[in-house]
Amino acid sequence: NTLGAGGKVFMLDTQPFHIPVTPGGRHLRFDIISTWGDPHYVGLSGVEIFDSNGQKIEIVYDRISADPADINILPDYGNDPRTVDKLVDGYNRTCDD
């Protein structure tokens, strides 16, 4: 179990799982169930996907989405650089806040 935002308790699956050596598909979905205390956003700086030959697959930023899209939907924001397109801009090691 883990304590999430708003005091909600989430049950974590503790059973071992198997990741296929070469998984296939057309869609990849991340369900992030907990943050580091922020009630709405998680600190994720990048996503990289590789094919069965170990070659990086280029991801076009307009093919990815988040809900909510970014912090700019909140009042008093509008120019915050933390947007979903940054997940595939190639800068995955960052310490920017």
Backbone as CSV, one residue per row, in Angstrom:
resi,resn,N_x,N_y,N_z,CA_x,CA_y,CA_z,C_x,C_y,C_z
1,ASN,0.841,-1.192,0.000,0.000,0.000,0.000,0.879,1.246,0.000
2,THR,0.381,2.301,-0.558,1.085,3.571,-0.547,0.071,4.689,-0.371
3,LEU,0.474,5.740,0.309,-0.401,6.876,0.547,-0.228,7.868,-0.587
4,GLY,-1.308,8.184,-1.264,-1.265,9.104,-2.391,-1.757,10.480,-1.997
5,ALA,-1.911,11.334,-2.995,-2.389,12.697,-2.790,-3.764,12.682,-2.151
6,GLY,-4.006,13.607,-1.283,-5.307,13.717,-0.634,-5.563,12.623,0.387
7,GLY,-4.516,11.904,0.791,-4.663,10.864,1.790,-5.264,9.568,1.265
8,LYS,-5.411,9.431,-0.053,-5.962,8.209,-0.624,-4.924,7.094,-0.539
9,VAL,-5.374,5.904,-0.211,-4.479,4.756,-0.149,-4.649,3.934,-1.424
10,PHE,-3.527,3.656,-2.092,-3.541,2.866,-3.310,-2.951,1.496,-3.013
11,MET,-3.584,0.462,-3.535,-3.069,-0.888,-3.397,-2.064,-1.121,-4.524
12,LEU,-0.856,-1.506,-4.160,0.160,-1.800,-5.160,0.227,-3.301,-5.378
13,ASP,0.326,-3.702,-6.622,0.438,-5.109,-6.968,1.849,-5.565,-6.644
14,THR,1.983,-6.479,-5.708,3.300,-6.950,-5.287,3.678,-8.264,-5.955
15,GLN,2.830,-8.770,-6.848,3.123,-10.011,-7.561,4.155,-9.747,-8.650
16,PRO,5.081,-10.691,-8.857,6.054,-10.507,-9.940,5.343,-10.481,-11.291
17,PHE,5.913,-9.781,-12.232,5.329,-9.703,-13.554,6.408,-9.979,-14.592
18,HIS,5.992,-10.290,-15.800,6.902,-10.623,-16.883,6.805,-9.564,-17.969
19,ILE,7.946,-8.993,-18.333,7.993,-8.048,-19.443,8.473,-8.813,-20.666
20,PRO,7.694,-8.853,-21.734,8.126,-9.585,-22.940,9.440,-9.028,-23.475
21,VAL,10.254,-9.896,-24.053,11.545,-9.474,-24.596,11.341,-8.446,-25.707
22,THR,10.405,-8.694,-26.592,10.115,-7.738,-27.666,8.606,-7.503,-27.720
23,PRO,8.096,-6.675,-26.809,6.652,-6.404,-26.838,6.281,-5.685,-28.130
24,GLY,5.039,-5.803,-28.527,4.587,-5.155,-29.746,3.290,-4.411,-29.504
25,GLY,2.978,-3.505,-30.395,1.738,-2.761,-30.290,1.853,-1.402,-30.933
26,ARG,0.742,-0.699,-30.944,0.706,0.633,-31.550,0.491,1.737,-30.529
27,HIS,0.068,1.387,-29.332,-0.212,2.388,-28.307,0.500,2.001,-27.023
28,LEU,1.008,2.989,-26.346,1.655,2.791,-25.062,1.006,3.751,-24.081
29,ARG,0.519,3.213,-22.985,-0.177,4.045,-22.008,0.511,3.902,-20.652
30,PHE,0.786,5.035,-20.023,1.347,5.064,-18.685,0.245,5.492,-17.728
31,ASP,-0.043,4.676,-16.745,-0.960,5.059,-15.676,-0.116,5.293,-14.435
32,ILE,0.158,6.541,-14.150,0.977,6.908,-12.994,0.031,7.092,-11.824
33,ILE,0.205,6.290,-10.789,-0.767,6.273,-9.696,-0.351,7.093,-8.483
34,SER,0.849,7.634,-8.497,1.281,8.420,-7.344,2.289,9.472,-7.795
35,THR,2.350,10.566,-7.071,3.315,11.630,-7.336,4.170,11.818,-6.089
36,TRP,5.047,12.771,-6.115,5.881,13.087,-4.964,5.191,14.157,-4.113
37,GLY,3.886,14.046,-3.966,3.155,14.959,-3.104,2.321,15.992,-3.830
38,ASP,2.578,16.228,-5.091,1.770,17.180,-5.850,0.423,16.536,-6.144
39,PRO,-0.668,17.261,-5.921,-1.986,16.648,-6.132,-2.345,16.417,-7.599
40,HIS,-1.607,17.024,-8.543,-1.999,16.931,-9.944,-0.889,16.495,-10.897
41,TYR,0.361,16.753,-10.592,1.422,16.563,-11.570,2.542,15.688,-11.029
42,VAL,3.222,15.019,-11.953,4.330,14.130,-11.626,5.579,14.635,-12.347
43,GLY,6.729,14.438,-11.744,7.981,14.862,-12.364,8.510,13.785,-13.297
44,LEU,8.218,13.889,-14.566,8.686,12.954,-15.575,9.378,13.769,-16.647
45,SER,10.687,13.564,-16.810,11.430,14.438,-17.718,11.548,13.905,-19.140
46,GLY,11.321,12.606,-19.364,11.444,12.100,-20.725,10.975,10.670,-20.874
47,VAL,10.671,10.315,-22.115,10.271,8.964,-22.481,11.052,8.579,-23.729
48,GLU,11.682,7.404,-23.690,12.356,6.868,-24.864,11.845,5.459,-25.109
49,ILE,11.622,5.120,-26.370,11.153,3.800,-26.754,12.116,3.253,-27.797
50,PHE,12.447,1.957,-27.675,13.398,1.326,-28.576,12.763,0.133,-29.276
51,ASP,13.164,-0.110,-30.521,12.634,-1.252,-31.258,13.392,-2.524,-30.874
52,SER,13.050,-3.635,-31.505,13.650,-4.922,-31.158,15.134,-5.000,-31.497
53,ASN,15.638,-4.068,-32.305,17.066,-4.009,-32.628,17.824,-3.041,-31.739
54,GLY,17.128,-2.451,-30.765,17.773,-1.494,-29.873,17.870,-0.098,-30.434
55,GLN,17.205,0.147,-31.552,17.228,1.471,-32.165,16.123,2.332,-31.572
56,LYS,16.464,3.571,-31.279,15.483,4.486,-30.709,14.387,4.794,-31.729
57,ILE,13.149,4.725,-31.283,12.001,5.077,-32.113,11.674,6.541,-31.845
58,GLU,11.660,7.328,-32.903,11.341,8.751,-32.745,9.848,8.906,-32.479
59,ILE,9.519,9.706,-31.487,8.130,9.962,-31.115,7.809,11.402,-31.477
60,VAL,6.782,11.597,-32.254,6.350,12.936,-32.647,5.513,13.503,-31.508
61,TYR,5.862,14.689,-31.030,5.221,15.233,-29.838,3.720,15.438,-29.979
62,ASP,3.230,15.667,-31.191,1.787,15.886,-31.318,0.999,14.568,-31.290
63,ARG,1.699,13.446,-31.104,1.041,12.146,-30.984,0.937,11.691,-29.532
64,ILE,1.394,12.528,-28.592,1.301,12.177,-27.175,0.385,13.174,-26.467
65,SER,-0.167,12.749,-25.343,-1.064,13.635,-24.609,-0.993,13.319,-23.131
66,ALA,-1.504,14.225,-22.349,-1.607,14.066,-20.897,-2.917,14.689,-20.457
67,ASP,-3.407,14.247,-19.327,-4.646,14.784,-18.786,-4.493,15.004,-17.290
68,PRO,-4.409,16.251,-16.860,-4.466,17.505,-17.628,-3.205,17.696,-18.469
69,ALA,-3.328,18.498,-19.482,-2.247,18.669,-20.453,-0.969,19.210,-19.818
70,ASP,-1.083,20.228,-19.000,0.075,20.807,-18.319,-0.407,21.797,-17.272
71,ILE,0.535,22.382,-16.566,0.230,23.311,-15.471,-0.342,24.637,-15.985
72,ASN,-0.169,24.916,-17.263,-0.638,26.178,-17.830,-2.157,26.318,-17.857
73,ILE,-2.878,25.260,-17.552,-4.335,25.368,-17.487,-4.803,25.978,-16.173
74,LEU,-3.896,26.069,-15.184,-4.249,26.613,-13.877,-4.197,28.138,-13.886
75,PRO,-5.009,28.779,-13.046,-4.932,30.238,-12.923,-3.525,30.679,-12.507
76,ASP,-3.087,31.799,-12.944,-1.771,32.370,-12.642,-0.625,31.679,-13.370
77,TYR,-0.917,30.777,-14.293,0.110,30.159,-15.113,-0.223,30.426,-16.564
78,GLY,0.706,30.242,-17.439,0.460,30.447,-18.852,1.713,30.270,-19.689
79,ASN,2.871,30.447,-19.050,4.129,30.317,-19.774,5.062,29.308,-19.113
80,ASP,4.504,28.385,-18.362,5.337,27.398,-17.690,5.888,26.419,-18.728
81,PRO,7.190,26.152,-18.694,7.789,25.294,-19.720,7.518,23.798,-19.534
82,ARG,6.917,23.403,-18.432,6.675,21.981,-18.169,5.451,21.502,-18.938
83,THR,5.685,21.163,-20.208,4.610,20.736,-21.092,4.915,19.335,-21.640
84,VAL,3.885,18.658,-22.143,4.003,17.268,-22.564,5.005,17.069,-23.709
85,ASP,5.202,18.073,-24.537,6.157,17.935,-25.642,7.591,17.749,-25.154
86,LYS,7.874,18.160,-23.916,9.220,18.006,-23.361,9.567,16.541,-23.092
87,LEU,8.558,15.671,-23.041,8.812,14.246,-22.805,9.591,13.600,-23.937
88,VAL,9.552,14.182,-25.122,10.214,13.586,-26.283,11.186,14.550,-26.965
89,ASP,11.670,15.563,-26.236,12.576,16.529,-26.865,14.047,16.117,-26.785
90,GLY,14.337,14.958,-26.169,15.705,14.459,-26.109,16.496,14.900,-24.896
91,TYR,15.964,15.788,-24.083,16.647,16.252,-22.880,16.046,15.533,-21.677
92,ASN,16.524,14.320,-21.419,15.923,13.486,-20.382,16.601,13.607,-19.027
93,ARG,17.795,14.098,-19.002,18.500,14.261,-17.721,18.527,15.749,-17.389
94,THR,17.658,16.121,-16.491,17.534,17.527,-16.142,17.331,17.675,-14.651
95,CYS,17.687,18.819,-14.135,17.399,19.131,-12.734,16.621,20.442,-12.643
96,ASP,16.045,20.865,-13.772,15.199,22.064,-13.777,13.950,21.783,-12.973
97,ASP,13.443,22.806,-12.301,12.204,22.645,-11.555,11.045,23.162,-12.340
